């Protein structure tokens, strides 16, 4: 049988399509198109949220010496 995230078994009697006589399947268990019947009606399945990473520092931990610093080292 199909299960929802909480581990509870779902049935065709709880499905939006089954309750509104829109299901044409004669199965003993909920199918892959199961959608819970809510007072708001048919809602799309929940999607994962996209979380942006924080920008990393653009400054390098080290840098090559400038031309002036190199000249001072060799003078």
Secondary structure, DSSP 8 states (H G I E B T S, - for coil): --B-TTS-B--GGGBHHHHTT------SS--TT--B--TT------------------S-S-----HHHHHHHH-
